[in-house]
């Protein structure tokens, strides 16, 4: 807890450094004598360490609209059946729910893109400069692994929302790449990050852990992201191998100690009051499933949203300091199950599905957050003996296990609307207007 809180406090203090490095093509040497110069940030060990901490703050976000946590959750939730808008929401947010009137200038359209490339820019500055400032060997390896991981996570979250994006943050003419190229880049970065960590002994990472103080297990995160994106890319055995390397008893989270705020808290009924969970999410759950009550307040009355559908208050992220899981452990079981099912190994998939269904006690907690558990009865062998049956059950389990993790939209693409029981209001977000203006290579 101490280390996790430390990184969040330090991230708040040094976020300015990361902001400077993420400022695109502008000169980092600002006139304010109290502001850090490009030389200070990029050519000293302390500057590199501070930028590494600040990059994490850029991804986690500190309020509504900032960072990738909210911006990888918001659009995928609004265009599907996870969340919907209240009467106080902006017209821009409401447009994603209805699929009409969506404008490329809206913040809800542009912010996933702009926030992703702030992180990418910081990661690229670290990759370009961390090797030349005299960091200890283990610290350098850790910083490089961290930078590659965060660049991969930012690109991965973005390509799940847009049809094509660049794979670098240069402000010069920057060609947008199709999904296949972006996923290849994401996976290559993650494999390089894994190699960076593997190039040093754990004892050599002591300085990195103490100074960058990430507060979660970076190796776990790398393997979890490899499993996630190998599955999305259709590389099933690689997805299985990566998922099997992730412990199921450890919960890795972003933390938001004061003065930081969980951005989902700030965006939902607790802050701006723009969104709540949908009653549809509750109504379509199996009556034996405990997870709707884990995610939403079933003990409170519904409220009418705009559009006029019944909404439920969130139970999770109800405190401004609530942590957010970087991934949930049972995603790894469901990744393996899906990969086995899609490679004609249904007999290996079924036990993993039932392990998720029947878990009644969380095996991983972090602070005030614990993993959700279904506590449902097991399905019989006859109920899980075909690929179609197994995939339908996995689609259900992913919907209720991975609520508001930014994956529902992509899951519907992969499983299809018939199995997922949902048709998104949009297929992808439009390319932001700002990218059309600034990037001559953008196909606008």
N, C-alpha and C positions, 0 to 999 in steps of 0.2 A: 504493500500500500504506500509506503513512504517513497519508494522509487517511482511508482506510477504518478503520484501527486507531484513529485519533484519535476518530472519531465513536463507536466502540464503547466506548472508555474513558470519554469524556465522558458517554455514555448511562448507564453504570453509576454515575457520580458524581451525575448530576442526576435519576436515576429517581425519587427521592423527590419532587421537584417535580411530576413528571407524576403520580405516585401521589396527591398531594394534590388536583390538579385533577381527577382521575378518581374521587374519593371519593363521587360521587353528590351527594345533596342536603345532605350534612352541612356544617357550618361549616368552612371551610378554615383559619380562624384558630385553630390549636391552642394549648394553653397552654405547650407547651415553647418557651422563649425561643430555643432554637437551631434550631427548625424554621422554614422560610420561611412567611410569612403569605400569604393570598390576595392582599393588596395587592402584596407583593413579587413574587409569581409573575406576576400578571396586569396590573400597571400599570407595569412598568419594562421597558426594552428587554432588559436582561440576563435578567430573569425569563421573558420571552416566548421568547428564544433558548434558554434552558435547557429550557423546556417543549417546544419543538420538537425538541430533541435527545432528551429523555426519552421523548417519544411514540414515537420510532423504537425505543427500547429496549423500550417496552411491546409493540410489535408483534413485534420479533425474539425477545423472551424471553431469559432468561439461565439457565434450568434446566428440568428436567422439570415440566410443568404450567403454566408461565408463558408468556405471549406468544401470538401468533397463529401463529407458524411451526409449532410442534408441534400446536397446536389446529386448524389447517386441514388437517393431514396425518393426524393420528391416527385420527379416526373414519372418514374416507373410505378409509383403508388397512385398518382392521379389518373394516369391513362388506363389503369386496370381497376381492380375491385378492392384495393387495399384501403385507400383513403379517399375522401371526397371533401369538397369545400363547404364552408359555413356561409352564412349570410354576410359575414364580415370580410370574406376573402376578396382578393383583387380579381378583377375581370380576367387578368392574364392567367392566374392559377385556375380559375373556373373554365377557361377555354380548353385546358388539357383534359378536364373531366368530360366535356361535351364533344371535344374534337372539332369545334367550330370557332372561327374567329381567331385562330392561332396566328400570331404575328412574330416574325423573326426578330423584332426589336424587343420583345418581352424579356424581362429578366429571368423568368422561369424557363425560357428557351436558351438564353445566352449564358446564364451563370454556370451550368454544368461544364460548358466549354471553357469559359474564361478561368474558372477555378481550377480545372484540370491542368490547364497550361501554365498557371502560376506554379503549381507543384512541379510540373515537368521542367520548367525553366530553372527552378532551384536545384532540382536533381542534376540537371545537365551542368550547372555551375560547379556542383560538388564533384561530379565525375571528371570535369576538366581540370580541377585545381587541387583536389585532395592529395594527389600523389606528389605534389611539389612543395609542400609547406613544412615538411619534417615531422609529420605525425609518427608516433610509434607504429610498428608494423601491424600489430593487431588492431589498433585504432583506425588506421588507414583502411584495412580490410573491412572493418565494420561499417565505416562511413560509406565506402563504395557499395557494399551490399545494401545498406539502407537506401542510398540514392537510387540504385537500380530497382529496388522493391517499390519505392514510392512512385517512380516514373511509370513502372508497369501497372500499379494499381490505378493511377490517374488515367492512363491511356485505356486501360481495361474498362473502367467505369464509364468513360466517355463513349467508347465504341459500342457499348450496349444501348446507347441512347441516340446516336447519330449514324447516318448511313456511311459516312467516311470522315476521317479526320487526318491532320498531319501526324507524324510520329516524332517530330522535334518541335521546339518552341521558338525557332528562329523567326525574326520579324521580316526577313527577306521573303522573296517569292517562295512559298512553301507548299508544294503539291499535297493535296489531300489524298490519302491512301484508302483503298477499300478495306473492308472488314478483315479479309484473310491476311492481308499484309500487316494490319495493326495487331491482330492476334499473334502472328508469328513474332512480331517485335516484342509484345508483352511476354511471351513464353521465353524468348531468348534472353531478355533482361532478367527474368526470374531465375533461369538456369545459371546465368552469370553471377547473380547475387548469391545463389547457393554455393557456387564454386568459390566466391570470395570468402564466405564464412568457412568453408572447408579447407581453405589454404592456410589457416592458422590454428594453433591449438586453442582450446577453450580458455586456458589460462592466459593467453595473449589478448583476450578480449576484455580483460578486467578494466583497463583504462577507458576503453570505448563505453562499457556499461556504466562506469562511474561518471564520465564526463558528458556523454550524450544522454545517459539515463533514460533509455526508452521505456523501461517499465513493463515490457512484455517480451515474450520470447520471439526474437526475429526469425530464427530458424523455423519455428512453427508457422509463422505468418507466411514465409516464403513457400513452404510446402503446401499450405492451405490454398494459397493463390495459384500455385502450379496445378493443384488438383482441380480447382474451379475452372481455370481457363483451358486446361487440356480437355476437360469434359466438353466445354462450350465449343472447342475447336474440333471435336470428334476424334481426339487421340485417346482412345479409351484405356488401353493398358497403361499408358503414362499417367493418366488420371488416377487409376487404381493405385499405382506404385506411390505416387505423391501423397494421396489421401492416407495410405497405410502408415506413412511416416509421421502423421500428426497425432499427438496424444489426445485422447478424448476426455482426459481429466483436468485439462488446463484451459482456462478461459482468458483469452487475450483481448484487451479492451482499450479504447481511448477514454481517458478520464477528463473531467471538467471541474476541478476544484475552483473555488472563488479566486479571482473575480470572473473566471470563464463561465460560459453557459453552454449547456448541451443545445446544439442548434435545432434539434427536433422539438425539445421542450419549448424553445423560443418561437417556433413556427406554429405549433399546435395550439390546443385550447388553453394551455398554460401561459402562453405569451401573446403572440399576435392573434391567436384564435382564428387561424385561417383554415385549418383542417381538423378532422376527426376520422376515426376508423369507421368503416361501413358496417351497417347491420347485415348486409349481404354476406360479409365474411363470417359472421356468427351463424346466420340462418343456414348456410350450406355446409356447416361442419357436422361431423358425426356427433350424435348426442353423448357418446362416451368419451369424447376428446376434451381434455382439460386445457388445451392451449388457447382457445378463444378467450377464456377467462384470465389467462396469463397475460395476454396482450391488451385486452380491452376491459372496460369496467362494465361487466354484465349486471352488477348490483345497482347500477344507476340507470335512470330512464334515458331513452333515446331522445335526441333533439333533431329537428328538421333542418336539413342542409339546403344549399342552393347550388345545383339543382335540388328539387324537393325530394330527397331520399332520407330515410332515417339513418342517423349517425350515432356512434358510440364514443364516449370519452376514452382516450388512451389510458391504460394502466401503467405500462412501461414508459420511461422517460418523463415521469410525472414530477420529477424534482430537477431543478436547474443544474444540479451537479451529477445527474444520472450518467453512468458510463454508457458507452456504446460498443457492442462487440465488433471486433474487426472481422470475425467470422464466428459461426456457432459450431460447436464440436460435431453435432449430428449431421451437419452438411457433409462431413467427410464420409459418414456411413451411406448417406443417400447418393453421393457421387459414385462410390464404389458399386452400390446396388444398380444404379442406372447404367454404368459402364458395363457391368456384367450382363445385364439384361439386353443391352444393345449389341452384345457380342455372343449371343446365344448361350449364355451361361446362367440361365434362370435359376438353377438349383443353388448357385452361389449368391444370387441376389436376394432370394426370399428370406434367409435368416437375418440379413442386414435390415431389411424392411421391418421385420418383426421386432428387432432390437430397438428401433426407433418407436414403434407403436407401443411396446410394453413397458418402456422405461417410466417409472413412477417417482424416482428420486433423482434430483440433479446430481450429476457427477462432477460438475464444474461450476464454480461461482467466482465472482470478483466483486468485492465491495457489496453494493446493494443489488447487483444484477446476478441472476443465476440463469442457467440455460432453461428453456422451456421443456416440459415433459408432457407427453400425450396421455400416458397411463390408460391405454386402450387394450382390449383383449387381442391376443395374437390371431392372425388369420391362419386357416388350415392350409395344408399342402395343396389341396384341391383348389383353394381360392387364389393360389399364387403359382400355378403350374404352367402358365403361358406368358410369353413376352408381353402381350397386350395387357393382361391382368396386372403384371408386376409394374409396368410403366404407368398404368393408371393410378396404382396405389402410390408410387413414388411421386407422381405429380401432386396428388393430394397431400402427402406428407411434407413435401417442399412448401406448399402453400401455407401450411399451418405452423411448420417449424421455423421457416425463414421469413416471417412477416416483417415488412419494412427493412429488409436487408438489401434492397435494390435489385433483386433477382427475379421478381414476378414477371416482368415484361419479357425478359429473355426466356424464362421457363415456358411461357405461352408460345413463343416462337418455336421452341424446340419440341414441345409435346403436341402442339396444335390446339386450336380453340375447342374442338370437341372433347378432348381429354381434360383440358384445363377449365372448361366450363366458363370461359370468359373470352370476349372479343375486345381487344384494346381500342380506345378511341382514336389512336394514331399508330401508324406502323413505326415511325421514327420521328424525332424532333427535326424541324427544319434547321438548316445551317444558320447560325446567328447572323444578324445584319452586320454586326461589327466585323466579323470575319470576311464578309463580302466586301466591305469597304477597305479593310487593311491588307488583305491578302490577294494580290493580283492573280494567283493561281486558283483561287476558290471558284468552283463552277456555279456561280450564282446567276 
